[in-house]
Amino acid sequence: MNTIYKLLFSISILTLATHFASAQTANVIEGCVPLEVNFSPPAGQAAFFWDFKDGTAGSVEAAPSHIFSTPGVYVVSLNEGTGGSEVGTVTITVLPDIDVQIDATLIDPCNPRRFQFTNNSEVPTGITVTGYLWTFGDGSTSSQQNPIHFYAQPGLKSVSLEILTDIAGCNNSELFEDFIDVSAEPVLNAFFTANPSATCDVPATIFFASGQTLAEVEYNWDFGDSESSTDPTNTIHQYTEKGVYEAELTLTKGDCVSTFTRTISIGAPLADFGFNDTLCIGVSTILTNNTAANSFQWTFPESVTLQTEDDVKEPVVIFDEAGLVTINMVGQLGGDADCIVDTTFQVFIQDPEVAVIIDPVNTCINPTIVNITTTEPFASYIWFDVPGEMTYTATYETPPRDSFYVNVEDSVLIELVVTTFQGCVATLDDYYSQQLPEAHFIPTVHHGCAPLGVTFQDTSTSFEPILTYSYDYGNGDTQTFTNNDDHTYIFNDPGEYLVTLVVENEAGCIDTSWAVLIEVGEPINIEYELDISQICFGDTVTLNAINIDPRIDAFNLSTDDGRSHHCEGESVLEHAFISNTGVFDIEYTVDYNGCRTIITDEDAITVNGPRADLWYMVNCDDPLVVMFSDSSQMATSILWSIEDTSGVDVTYTDSFFTHTFPESGDYTVYLEAFNETTGCPGHIDSVVIHARDLVPMFDLPENLCDNVLYDLDASLSIDVDDDCSKGYTWSFQQNGRPRQVGEAVIQHIFPNTGIDVVTLTVEDINGCTQAVTDTVNVFTIQPIFEFDKEPICFPNEVTFTDMTTSDTTIVAWSYLEGANGLGNINEFSQNPNPSQTFNFFSLNLEELPIFLAVEDALGCRDTIQRNIEVYRPLTEITADPAPICIGGEVEFVATDITDQGSTLEYIWNFGNGQSSSDSTDTIQYITSGIYIITLNLTEESTGCQNEQSIQILVTDPPEAAFSAFNDGILLVQGDAICDPGTINFEDNSTLNGNPVSYLWGAGAGGNSLNQNPTLTFPIGTHDVAMIVASDYGCADTIFSNYTVVGAQGNFEMSTNEICKGESITFNLIDTMGVASWSWDFGFGEVFDNVDPISQTIGEDVIGNSTIATLSLLSEGIACEAVVTQDIFFNNNLEQLIIDTITVEKGQDALFDVISDTINADLLTVIEAPLALVCEDCSPPIADSNTDSCYTYILQYIDAENCNSIRYEITVLPVPTVIAVPSLFTPNGD
């Protein structure tokens, strides 16, 4: 069936693909006006007529290109030629173009450089905006919809906005040239300084200085002591009384006002704190301090954790305990010890707690509605992240669950955050719960033989008391109890029963337990067939179960005392008797619903012998002598055969014997048993005997050194079994832990001196072991030495004295310094107390490491290290400036006095070939690189020397470089791009150090201080300059230029509404930068570079409108600009009106009659047999001088609506009237 499905699916896909391949297509089916769509017909079509359904003429081209200039949904149809049947349709959705409009307003008229930009663009329905890209004319960009931008520099700024959408063809951008005129007017700022702002002197003179001096700005000073000033710059004011004053400066210019206030403290400072007298526990708190002092000391109790130092103005603390806390603050102003404030105060530390009343706390009602109320009021409540009131009503509904779900208590967390009226926060973590009753019971048995008595034990739970327990036993019987006592129910008939329990509590809540299966069975027998009952040892029998009752859950056939096996569900048992001979039962077990039947057929199978079985034992004391014994079953005779190294097997017929193997090796022993009475063949048992003659051997020197790594080599031992990391066990008298390994050679260190006993125990493959022992002497050395002086300076001679102790005689010493590495520690001498001169001042050592290696007469060695303290005269070297650029100068300065008060002598090496012996020098560097400056010092009082060094970096100037991209395309210098010319600049400069500043100058594109600006340029050629400066004071400039190209122009029409058959004339106007142009009037033909141009709307044109499209191509890279206008036209509709009038001869009434219904001024005689004419469109004279009837055909033309009404009028002359007298005749005629 799977194959059929796959085949049908393949056929469907093939059919679908064929349908799609034969359909007409469009390269785009959705976009914004003007939307150009390229259509393609299905393969094989010969004639074409495309109806674009937009009022324009259709196309008979096979694959036309059409521009939709009016929004709408157009179901474009393709027919088999003009008037042919429809082939298919393509739906084209044309959306209106996004009208990009922006606005900018000053956020604060007094801050003339900060603007709020607003996107006022109209985005048609169906277009989703995915992003915005603003450029502000200063290199800055924004992706926000309505950004706020601050201009650092004044001037005219061009702003552009590009709107990105989910339809690529609907993205639109607009450049607004010189959109913002950023004023050069400075921002009012009333900031001022006061020196000093606090003093203990009374009277006190304070110098006030304004941060700005601006023309046409009013300055008003209020010194807080009823005195004022209008000095625009600096002013001096004297305070004559002690106190705290609020000095204020107000700047006013027109409607703009800026005010700044500063506190002035005269006299000893007064404590002035900005924090509340109640604070919160456990919260990091800033103790706001407005006290007019310049040094502070705070004292807090131990229950307060300081997060800052205690001498700061505003310490940050955490209060760890609730209650009253006493704090002391001492503030001092200036250096006058009497100008202080010393205040002790208390704050109350609040540790709020929140408690709630929950009603109800627990219920089984679903859904649960709980009212939660705080026990005391707070300033605010946040319940479950939502602001609320003192009481909150919560609802909880149990989610849908099946009967297998255990209804445990559903605890719902109450999330509450309260804020006290003092601003401290407390949280509540409490719960309310819903406890549905849980029906549950346990049967004492789940299955067995009928009649089956099952005792049911109730384990149901409920928050409210359970009233009833209703059992359904699955066989139609039910019982209901009012208590949960155990009860027994008897299932009398075999079968499967699903038992359930329903409980109901006093709240009316009900739960049903999951169903418990009770299986009741009865004894069932099984039949089988045995293929053979008399076999020889090793033969196979087959048992086949037959007539199996389908109710049986499982059965098993077994024989050979349980050694047989068959898989579950298999009815055939095949078993080979390979363990014992004798008589065996067949047992079969049947299980039905837990009712098990076991039946045994005794002595059903006889297994005849013989069966060979041998036994052997190896004696580890005499390992080549092996004892053998016969344990065969039902054997009347036996024969032993043992392999021998001579190639001739040794045979025995005894049941018990010993055999001596000539040497170590592996030997195969065979025992064959015979029974001539059973007719069964002989049977052979065999074993491989591993005869081994184990010998342990190892060798060690008699005298050893402690803590030296020695090889313990037991590779000469014989017949060792080293499998599984065993075989060799080493024991040491001085180290009680043995080492068991599977390798013949190991390494060992003897850590303790004295006599040690080494024992090697080896083991062979039979588990036999042998041991050998050796005794060794372990000797030690304790190297130590002294030196005659410490500390030392360089250069200096030091004498060393050996103090080494050893168990034997020391014969060689080696002293080495570790400042330059150890050197060769093995170069020994016979001098225990040498002297050595050290001159390592260039290494800046704090300590000089010295190593002593000693060797005794046994060749034992040991090493010790000691460090000699080193004194070095030090100076402080400064280099200013550093780093520098090529050609720069650096002043080097070294301090002259050491810590010991002695003067220094200098030798400089400036790394560029220059040197000096002065403490200060100025050096110029003309090539880049890292220079190591070395200064050799000599302390005059001691002669001690030292070498110090610093390094400076001399850098190349930066190399300014950048890349420019337009719509992701890399531009090179001189490239031209299409208007609007938005260029993304990417800094590629290389420089040592970090860039400090970037300055981009782009003329009409604006300036920018950004590293990677985006600038928008109008049409024209623009020079771009980039200056980059590094933090080393180096700068570089690079120039480039780009041209923005665009064709500009429009066209005018003689009219945009005509009748078919008439012509319209088109003229280019307002062109600039146009290299070529083309006209497309929607009729399938394009006219290049014609101006003016006339277009006639043919009578056969379908529809009543078309679009005149003018494509302008610019000079150079041929940027395209498209201008469209709509043309409307009407069909010539002709009506024929036939009428008859009667006119007397010579009556000039024809046109009078007609003019009653139409405008006679527009009558034109088309056909008149009597030479009817219309002169100046006034009514002509009808020359009706004959008696004949004449027909006049006249046409009325409605030029506005392209209507033509044709009148066919027949003129009848008035008949001649004959006068008859009024006479009476008898017959009435």
C-alpha positions, -999 to +999 in steps of 0.1 A: +000+000+000+029+024+007+041+019-029+007+029-043+007+060-022+041+070-034+031+064-070-001+085-067+019+113-051+044+113-079+017+115-105+001+144-087+034+163-086+040+156-123+005+169-131+010+200-110+043+207-126+029+203-161+001+227-153+024+253-140+048+249-169+020+256-193+006+287-175+012+323-184+036+340-159+047+374-147+081+383-133+065+402-105+029+400-092+030+427-065+046+461-061+042+498-060+034+523-088+047+527-113+050+489-115+067+474-146+057+438-152+072+415-178+047+388-190+054+355-206+030+332-225+028+294-222+049+275-246+033+267-280+008+295-281+007+311-316-015+342-313-017+366-283-038+393-269-031+406-234-058+426-216-042+445-187-075+455-173-063+489-163-081+508-190-051+509-214-049+493-248-040+456-248-010+441-264-006+415-292+030+409-284+040+375-271+059+387-241+049+423-235+062+447-208+036+468-192+037+496-166+008+499-141+005+535-130-027+533-110-031+513-078-055+484-079-058+446-084-057+437-121-066+402-133-046+403-165-060+379-191-043+362-221-064+353-251-056+334-282-053+366-303-078+395-305-113+382-299-100+347-292-108+325-263-092+331-229-061+311-221-056+321-185-051+350-161-024+365-139-034+387-109-012+417-104-015+437-072-004+473-076+000+493-044+003+531-041+038+544-037+050+554-002+049+592+001+080+599+021+074+630+043+092+642+074+090+670+099+114+684+124+108+705+154+130+720+181+123+702+213+133+732+233+134+766+216+161+776+240+183+746+229+185+754+191+204+722+182+183+694+195+155+683+171+127+658+172+123+642+137+089+628+128+082+604+101+049+615+085+051+592+055+019+576+042+023+539+039-005+522+019-024+493+033-007+460+023+028+472+028+047+464+060+075+487+071+105+467+082+130+495+089+140+531+087+173+547+077+177+584+085+208+605+076+210+639+092+236+656+071+264+654+097+273+617+091+250+604+118+223+579+111+193+564+129+171+534+125+143+547+147+110+557+134+110+591+151+145+599+162+158+627+183+191+642+170+215+668+185+237+687+160+272+696+173+278+721+146+256+748+132+247+753+095+223+739+068+218+702+070+203+680+044+182+651+058+172+619+040+148+591+050+146+557+034+117+534+043+124+497+040+094+474+035+086+437+030+082+443-007+115+452-023+100+473-051+081+494-025+112+507-007+113+545-011+137+573-001+137+610-003+164+636+002+153+669+017+181+694+008+189+721+034+161+709+055+175+720+088+192+753+096+210+746+128+215+779+146+249+791+157+232+806+187+247+792+219+225+773+243+217+793+275+234+778+305+233+797+338+260+775+354+284+795+376+311+788+401+316+803+436+350+805+452+348+796+479+314+781+482+319+775+519+341+793+545+343+797+583+353+834+578+327+860+588+325+883+569+334+864+538+341+876+502+329+852+475+339+854+439+312+844+415+320+835+378+294+828+351+302+801+326+289+823+296+292+859+285+265+864+259+252+894+241+215+904+244+212+883+275+200+896+309+220+885+339+203+885+373+222+874+404+203+867+437+229+861+465+203+848+489+209+876+515+185+902+498+214+914+477+214+911+439+235+921+408+232+923+370+269+919+363+271+897+331+305+882+339+322+879+372+310+895+404+323+897+440+299+896+469+305+899+506+284+880+532+284+897+566+265+871+586+269+835+594+244+813+576+235+791+546+225+810+515+211+799+481+228+820+454+210+820+421+218+832+386+191+837+360+198+842+323+171+856+301+170+861+264+136+867+249+113+838+261+143+816+270+153+814+307+180+794+324+184+792+361+212+777+383+214+777+421+244+770+444+245+767+482+269+791+500+279+783+535+293+811+557+307+803+592+311+768+607+293+743+586+258+731+595+247+695+590+225+692+560+213+658+550+191+648+521+178+614+533+148+604+553+147+596+590+133+562+581+154+539+559+151+504+547+169+473+558+191+453+534+191+480+507+222+498+494+216+534+505+234+566+496+234+589+526+229+622+507+250+649+523+246+686+515+268+697+544+292+725+533+325+708+544+354+694+525+364+665+547+342+640+566+344+612+591+314+589+597+309+565+626+284+536+623+276+507+646+286+471+637+251+464+623+258+487+593+279+474+563+299+501+547+303+498+509+326+529+507+352+543+529+340+561+561+357+594+551+337+601+520+311+629+517+282+606+509+289+570+521+270+540+507+258+517+534+235+487+540+216+485+573+216+449+584+193+451+615+160+468+620+153+494+647+170+527+657+205+532+645+228+559+659+252+576+634+278+602+640+292+626+613+320+650+617+326+675+589+355+700+587+358+730+564+393+739+553+423+734+575+408+751+606+403+725+633+376+747+649+356+750+616+337+717+621+303+703+625+300+673+649+265+658+649+250+625+662+216+615+650+193+584+648+175+569+619+149+542+621+155+511+600+123+495+587+121+458+580+086+455+566+066+423+566+035+415+548+009+390+559-024+381+542-057+365+551-066+338+525-102+328+521-105+298+515-070+284+521-079+251+505-109+238+486-119+212+461-143+235+442-132+240+406-127+267+395-114+280+429-121+317+437-099+330+466-100+364+483-065+375+495-063+406+518-033+421+535-035+425+573-024+461+572-024+489+546+006+498+524+014+526+500+012+503+470+005+468+460+018+447+430-002+415+427+013+391+401+032+420+385+000+441+382-008+471+404-037+465+427-054+473+460-054+458+495-076+429+485-070+407+454-094+381+440-076+351+424-091+324+403-076+290+396-090+263+374-076+229+372-063+221+337-079+191+319-064+158+331-071+122+324-081+096+350-045+085+354-035+118+369-031+117+407-050+146+422-023+159+446-027+194+461-023+221+435-005+249+453-008+283+437+020+308+446+008+343+457+031+369+443+028+402+461+052+431+464+042+459+487+058+493+493+055+510+527+047+546+531+084+551+538+094+535+505+106+501+518+097+470+498+084+437+512+075+406+492+052+377+501+057+341+491+026+323+503+002+298+488-034+289+485-043+254+473-069+234+455-072+198+465-095+177+444-104+143+459-083+115+447-101+081+443-076+053+447-076+017+459-052-013+460-063-049+453-045-076+473-042-097+442-045-088+405-049-123+390-054-159+399-077-189+394-115-188+397-131-184+421-108-155+429-114-135+461-099-100+459-097-077+489-098-040+481-080-016+503-091+021+499-063+047+498-083+077+486-075+112+498-096+143+501-093+177+519-130+174+529-143+142+544-154+115+519-190+105+522-194+076+497-172+049+481-188+033+450-171+003+434-178-010+399-164-045+395-165-045+357-189-074+355-222-056+361-219-057+399-215-025+420-213-018+457-214+015+476-199+020+511-200+049+535-166+040+550-132+030+537-129-004+554-114-032+534-138-055+517-136-087+497-153-095+464-153-129+447-149-132+409-165-166+401-160-167+363-128-166+343-123-133+324-108-098+326-125-072+347-118-034+350-126-023+385-131+014+393-139+035+424-159+067+425-157+088+457-177+119+467-168+142+496-191+165+517-183+195+494-199+175+465-166+170+447-163+137+428-134+118+415-131+085+396-101+063+400-082+048+371-094+013+362-075-016+378-074-048+358-083-080+376-076-112+356-093-144+365-083-177+349-087-214+352-064-245+348-056-253+311-037-284+299-014-285+269-005-313+245+029-320+231+048-345+208+082-360+216+102-371+186+124-397+205+126-409+241+159-431+240+190-411+230+228-411+235+247-385+254+250-354+232+220-361+211+191-336+206+154-342+212+125-321+199+093-313+218+064-298+198+034-282+216+001-289+198-036-279+201-027-247+220-057-230+237-059-194+225-066-182+260-032-192+272-010-162+281+022-181+282+035-217+284+069-233+288+083-268+280+113-279+301+136-310+305+172-319+314+165-307+350+157-272+337+187-268+314+166-265+283+152-232+269+129-220+242+118-184+233+085-169+244+058-177+219+077-206+203+059-239+204+090-261+195+118-269+220+150-284+206+175-295+233+208-313+233+217-334+264+254-325+270+255-324+308+246-358+323+233-392+314+203-408+330+165-405+330+149-371+328+113-357+332+094-334+309+076-305+326+052-280+310+038-249+326+007-230+314-004-195+325-039-181+319-048-148+337-023-157+365-038-192+370-007-214+365-009-251+357+023-273+361+023-309+348+052-333+349+058-364+327+082-384+348+111-404+332+101-394+297+136-393+282+165-417+288+200-405+280+225-433+276+263-432+281+291-431+280+301-396+291+338-390+297+348-367+325+384-362+338+397-344+369+433-333+377+453-315+404+487-297+404+510-299+434+528-265+437+556-281+457+564-305+428+547-286+399+557-311+371+539-340+388+501-339+381+474-362+396+445-374+373+412-391+382+383-405+361+347-393+368+330-406+337+293-417+336+280-451+323+314-461+310+324-498+309+361-489+299+383-458+295+416-448+277+439-419+287+462-403+262+488-376+272+510-356+248+547-360+253+577-339+241+591-370+223+561-369+200+548-403+212+516-401+234+516-418+268+484-439+275+468-451+307+437-472+314+436-467+352+409-446+369+434-428+391+472-421+384+499-395+385+520-383+356+554-365+356+559-340+328+595-337+316+597-299+316+577-267+316+552-265+288+515-269+278+503-305+273+469-318+261+454-348+280+425-368+265+401-392+283+379-414+261+350-434+277+333-465+261+301-485+267+296-515+245+261-523+259+242-491+250+252-489+214+263-454+219+296-441+205+326-434+228+329-399+243+361-378+248+370-352+274+402-332+273+422-305+291+454-285+286+479-290+315+502-259+321+533-275+336+554-248+351+587-247+371+585-213+387+618-195+396+619-158+410+651-138+404+662-101+408+694-082+416+700-049+435+733-031+446+741-037+483+744+001+490+717+025+478+710+063+481+678+075+496+653+094+473+670+081+441+650+062+415+662+026+410+651-001+386+637-033+403+644-058+375+628-093+378+631-101+341+653-132+347+625-149+366+611-181+350+575-192+342+559-160+356+523-154+345+521-116+341+485-114+327+460-089+342+486-068+360+497-095+383+526-120+384+552-098+404+547-087+439+574-065+456+575-061+494+597-038+514+604-041+551+605-003+558+574+003+537+546-022+545+525-016+514+534-043+487+533-034+450+517-060+426+524-054+389+523-072+356+557-059+345+591-075+351+608-041+356+596-012+378+611+019+393+613+025+430+625+051+455+638+041+489+627+070+511+641+058+545+677+053+554+691+022+571+687-015+563+657-026+541+647-061+531+632-064+495+611-095+487+599-105+452+570-130+450+561-144+416+530-164+405+525-188+376+494-196+356+483-223+381+483-199+410+515-214+424+539-188+440+577-186+448+595-158+466+631-145+469+646-119+493+675-095+493+689-070+519+701-035+510+717-005+529+701+029+522+723+060+528+714+098+530+729+133+526+716+165+542+732+194+522+734+229+539+757+259+535+761+295+549+773+328+532+793+356+548+771+386+540+735+396+534+722+417+518+746+422+489+747+446+461+764+442+427+792+438+421+801+419+453+822+388+464+805+362+486+823+334+505+803+302+511+808+277+539+797+240+536+777+226+566+765+194+549+760+162+570+762+126+555+762+089+564+794+086+544+822+109+533+814+140+511+839+140+482+826+168+458+808+202+459+791+223+432+779+259+439+758+275+412+738+308+410+703+306+396+699+342+383+709+332+348+698+296+351+714+267+369+742+260+345+757+225+347+749+211+382+772+181+374+804+202+374+818+194+408+850+205+426+868+195+457+865+230+473+837+230+499+841+267+508+846+288+476+843+326+471+826+341+440+820+376+427+785+384+414+776+412+390+740+407+380+727+443+384+711+441+349+686+414+361+667+436+386+669+408+412+653+411+446+670+379+457+700+359+443+693+321+443+723+299+451+723+261+447+747+237+464+750+201+450+771+176+470+782+140+463+794+114+487+818+085+483+790+061+472+780+085+444+749+097+463+739+133+455+716+159+469+709+196+463+697+226+483+688+262+474+692+293+495+684+330+484+707+359+492+688+393+497+699+418+471+701+456+475+697+477+444+699+515+442+667+526+425+656+557+406+623+567+391+625+572+353+599+592+335+595+597+297+573+625+285+555+623+261+553+587+252+544+571+229+553+596+202+552+599+164+583+598+141+603+630+146+590+637+181+612+644+212+610+627+245+623+642+278+638+615+301+641+623+338+657+601+365+655+610+402+688+617+419+685+606+455+681+569+465+662+555+495+695+555+515+700+592+508+730+588+485+733+605+451+736+586+419+758+585+388+741+578+354+749+562+321+720+563+296+716+543+265+686+557+246+683+528+221+690+549+191+728+552+193+726+582+217+738+582+253+741+606+282+755+608+318+730+635+329+700+629+351+678+646+325+680+647+287+658+653+256+661+628+227+646+629+192+635+597+174+634+597+136+624+561+129+595+541+142+598+511+166+599+500+202+630+514+219+644+500+251+660+528+272+686+515+296+700+534+326+730+521+345+732+535+381+760+537+405+754+547+441+783+570+451+783+562+488+784+524+483+795+517+448+764+495+444+752+493+408+719+486+392+704+487+357+668+499+350+650+502+318+618+514+302+606+512+267+589+538+245+569+534+213+577+555+183+549+552+158+545+559+121+518+584+114+484+570+106+475+562+071+440+575+064+419+552+042+383+545+037+359+526+015+327+540+001+296+519-007+264+528-025+237+502-021+264+477-011+285+484-042+321+495-036+329+529-051+363+541-063+374+577-067+355+595-094+327+570-096+292+582-104+260+571-086+224+578-091+204+603-073+196+602-043+233+598-036+235+580-002+271+568+005+281+546+034+317+554+043+338+527+061+370+536+078+400+515+067+427+536+083+458+519+097+474+535+128+494+526+158+474+533+190+438+541+192+420+566+170+412+599+189+391+616+163+377+615+128+366+645+108+348+641+075+343+671+052+318+664+024+306+698+013+269+695+004+269+660+019+276+675+053+303+670+079+307+643+104+328+632+135+317+596+132+341+568+123+318+553+097+293+580+086+265+577+061+261+609+040+236+618+013+246+641-016+225+660-041+232+659-079+267+671-087+304+663-081+314+663-044+349+662-028+352+642+004+380+647+029+388+624+058+412+633+087+421+607+112+442+614+143+456+588+168+461+592+205+498+596+199+492+630+183+497+619+147+472+627+119+467+620+082+443+632+055+429+615+024+407+630-004+383+614-028+354+626-050+321+612-063+295+624-087+258+621-082+240+618-115+203+622-121+179+631-150+154+657-141+124+668-162+087+666-169+063+669-198+031+687-206+001+676-227-021+696-250-050+679-232-055+648-211-091+641-222-099+635-259-121+614-281-109+585-301-096+595-334-081+627-320-045+635-312-026+648-282+007+667-284+034+661-257+063+685-249+094+680-227+097+707-200+121+716-171+148+691-182+183+690-167+210+664-172+190+644-197+209+625-223+181+606-239+144+599-234+116+576-245+078+578-247+055+549-241+018+556-245+007+520-235+000+508-271+031+486-274+053+510-292+082+531-277+094+564-293+129+575-286+143+610-284+113+628-301+101+662-289+074+673-293+055+642-302+018+637-311-002+606-305-035+597-321-059+576-302-072+551-327-109+541-330-099+505-324-082+512-291-098+492-263-106+509-230-111+546-221-077+555-206-039+549-210-007+561-193+018+584-209+052+573-196+083+594-200+116+577-192+145+601-188+181+587-189+209+609-174+242+615-189+271+593-179+258+561-161+223+565-175+203+569-143+166+566-150+138+589-139+102+580-148+074+605-151+038+594-159+005+611-166-030+597-173-048+601-206-086+596-207-107+592-239-142+582-249-157+561-276-177+578-305-212+567-297-237+573-325-275+575-320-300+576-349-332+595-342-359+593-369-387+619-368-413+635-391-424+671-392-448+690-414-436+723-428-454+747-451-438+756-484-412+783-478-415+780-441-382+786-423-391+763-395-370+732-398-343+742-375-367+760-352-384+727-347-351+708-341-337+735-318-365+728-294-346+696-284-310+702-293-285+730-295-289+743-330-255+760-329-238+726-331-258+713-360-239+702-390-256+692-422-243+658-432-266+652-461-293+675-475-310+668-509-321+705-511-286+718-504-293+725-468-264+744-453-254+756-419-237+789-420-220+799-388-240+772-372-271+794-372-304+778-383-305+776-421-335+783-442-354+754-455-362+760-492-394+740-494-409+752-526-420+719-540-447+696-530-423+667-526-413+650-493-377+656-484-354+638-459-327+658-441-299+641-422-282+662-396-256+653-369-252+667-334-217+664-320-212+664-282-174+672-281-172+668-243-186+633-241-176+622-276-213+616-285-227+618-320-264+621-325-277+616-360-311+630-369-330+618-400-359+641-404-386+639-431-403+672-441-438+669-454-454+699-472-487+711-458-515+698-481-537+723-501-569+730-483-601+728-504-630+749-490-663+729-489-695+747-479-714+734-449-742+716-466-766+690-453-771+659-473-796+634-466-772+605-466-746+624-444-717+624-469 
